Amino acid sequence: MSTQTEQEQEMTFATPQAEHRWLEKLVGKWTYEGEAVGEEGTATGKEAVRSLGGLWFLAEGEGEMPGSDEPTRTLMTLGFNPQTGRYVGTWIGSMMTHMWVYDGELEAAKNVLTLSCEGPSMAADGTTVNYRDVIEIVDKDHRTLKAYVEENGNWRHFMTTHYTRTK
């Protein structure tokens, strides 16, 4: 039977890093308007972003999408893993069964966070492709999320959502 040292028995809690503090910019209540490139109609809604211990950030959205009679609900989680030096997270929505798993990095100017993931092809042919969600902090009360899909080695922009802080 092995014994643990006092150091191993002592639980240490993670402390927020500068990268976690960057994510605090997202905390608050927001409204959004989004449009898909080449599609008619605008998605609208609201989002509440909160911190979980300063390490994780949860963005809960609720809104309306063009062509749907049902309201949509979404949940994004974001954090930073100091061991890998990468931003991490997930995204799920009430309109699909796929869980998007993010791996990301902050650009040098520190106002754009690029989150990479893999998901089902828009061709609905059972294949998966690479995607990017790019969050840009425009100012303290405005941000955007631009979505891209990789097609034949090139990134195609297919959606932009504009967020405005309400609180």
C-alpha distance (Angstrom), angle and dihedral (degrees) to the residues before:
residue distance angle dihedral
M1 . . .
S2 3.79 . .
T3 3.76 123.5 .
Q4 3.76 126.4 -145.8
T5 3.76 123.0 -128.9
E6 3.79 118.4 -122.3
Q7 3.79 88.5 -106.5
E8 3.81 91.7 55.1
Q9 3.80 90.9 47.4
E10 3.78 92.9 52.0
M11 3.78 110.4 88.8
T12 3.76 114.9 -140.6
F13 3.75 122.6 -158.2
A14 3.78 122.3 -139.5
T15 3.77 116.1 -112.1
P16 3.79 123.5 -144.8
Q17 3.80 115.2 -98.2
A18 3.81 128.6 -153.6
E19 3.82 87.8 -90.4
H20 3.80 90.8 57.7
R21 3.80 89.9 49.2
W22 3.82 88.5 54.6
L23 3.81 88.7 58.7
E24 3.84 89.2 55.0
K25 3.82 86.4 76.8
L26 3.81 86.3 75.7
V27 3.82 95.4 56.6
G28 3.80 113.8 112.1
K29 3.77 142.5 55.2
W30 3.79 118.8 -56.0
T31 3.80 141.1 179.3
Y32 3.78 119.8 -147.2
E33 3.79 142.9 -161.2
G34 3.76 120.3 -168.3
E35 3.75 136.2 -177.3
A36 3.77 132.6 -169.4
V37 3.80 116.3 -136.1
G38 3.80 110.0 -102.4
E39 3.83 93.7 5.3
E40 3.80 128.7 109.3
G41 3.77 122.3 -124.0
T42 3.77 136.4 36.8
A43 3.78 130.5 -104.5
T44 3.81 111.5 -136.5
G45 3.75 134.8 -178.1
K46 3.75 149.0 109.0
E47 3.77 135.0 -84.1
A48 3.79 133.0 -161.8
V49 3.80 117.4 -158.4
R50 3.80 120.9 -165.5
S51 3.77 137.3 173.2
L52 3.79 125.0 -117.9
G53 3.79 104.6 -153.4
G54 3.81 93.2 -35.8
L55 3.82 89.0 -75.9
W56 3.79 103.4 80.0
F57 3.79 129.8 38.4
L58 3.79 122.2 -155.9
A59 3.81 120.8 -160.4
E60 3.80 112.7 -166.6
G61 3.80 114.9 -169.7
E62 3.77 135.2 -172.4
G63 3.78 126.1 -177.5
E64 3.76 154.6 117.6
M65 3.81 126.5 -80.9
P66 3.81 125.9 -158.5
G67 3.79 111.4 -100.0
S68 3.81 95.0 21.1
D69 3.78 128.9 102.5
E70 3.80 91.2 -167.1
P71 3.81 123.4 80.6
T72 3.79 113.7 -118.8
R73 3.78 127.2 -132.1
T74 3.79 124.8 -161.9
L75 3.79 137.6 -177.6
M76 3.79 125.0 -162.6
T77 3.80 122.5 -176.3
L78 3.79 121.7 -164.8
G79 3.78 132.9 -179.4
F80 3.78 141.9 142.4
N81 3.80 127.5 -110.3
P82 3.84 109.4 -148.7
Q83 3.84 91.1 -167.1
T84 3.80 93.0 61.4
G85 3.80 97.6 26.1
R86 3.82 89.4 -129.9
Y87 3.78 136.4 120.1
V88 3.80 112.0 -119.2
G89 3.78 135.7 -169.8
T90 3.77 151.1 126.2
W91 3.80 139.6 -119.1
I92 3.79 128.1 -156.4
G93 3.79 131.4 172.7
S94 3.79 136.4 -167.5
M95 3.81 89.7 -123.9
M96 3.83 97.2 63.7
T97 3.80 143.1 32.8
H98 3.82 98.1 -136.6
M99 3.82 120.1 103.2
W100 3.79 110.0 -147.3
V101 3.82 112.5 -144.6
Y102 3.79 114.7 -156.8
D103 3.79 132.2 -148.3
G104 3.77 113.8 178.8
E105 3.75 153.7 163.3
L106 3.78 137.6 -150.9
E107 3.79 116.5 -124.1
A108 3.81 119.7 -120.7
A109 3.83 94.9 -100.6
K110 3.83 87.5 56.1
N111 3.79 98.4 -133.4
V112 3.83 100.7 94.4
L113 3.81 124.9 63.4
T114 3.82 114.4 -168.9
L115 3.80 114.9 -158.4
S116 3.81 117.5 -167.3
C117 3.79 124.5 -160.7
E118 3.77 143.9 153.3
G119 3.77 125.2 -119.9
P120 3.77 147.6 150.7
S121 3.79 116.7 -51.8
M122 3.80 116.1 -107.4
A123 3.79 85.6 -127.9
A124 3.83 86.9 73.1
D125 3.79 89.3 -137.9
G126 3.82 97.0 131.9
T127 3.81 94.7 -100.2
T128 3.78 127.1 118.5
V129 3.79 127.4 -132.8
N130 3.80 138.4 -175.8
Y131 3.79 121.8 -91.1
R132 3.79 136.0 -176.3
D133 3.79 129.0 -155.7
V134 3.80 110.3 -163.2
I135 3.81 117.1 -161.9
E136 3.80 114.9 -163.8
I137 3.79 122.8 -171.2
V138 3.80 102.6 -144.0
D139 3.81 93.8 177.8
K140 3.82 136.0 -37.1
D141 3.82 91.8 -72.2
H142 3.81 101.9 35.3
R143 3.78 135.4 55.9
T144 3.77 137.3 158.3
L145 3.77 135.4 -147.1
K146 3.79 116.3 -154.9
A147 3.81 119.7 -171.1
Y148 3.80 124.6 -151.3
V149 3.80 134.7 -176.3
E150 3.81 125.1 -157.4
E151 3.79 112.8 -122.9
N152 3.81 122.0 174.9
G153 3.80 91.1 -19.0
N154 3.82 94.3 -50.8
W155 3.81 129.7 102.6
R156 3.82 114.6 -122.5
H157 3.80 118.3 -162.7
F158 3.82 108.9 -136.5
M159 3.81 107.8 163.0
T160 3.82 142.2 24.4
T161 3.79 126.4 -169.2
H162 3.82 122.4 -169.3
Y163 3.81 118.2 -153.6
T164 3.81 125.5 -161.3
R165 3.80 121.3 -168.9
T166 3.81 114.7 -123.0
K167 3.80 96.5 176.4
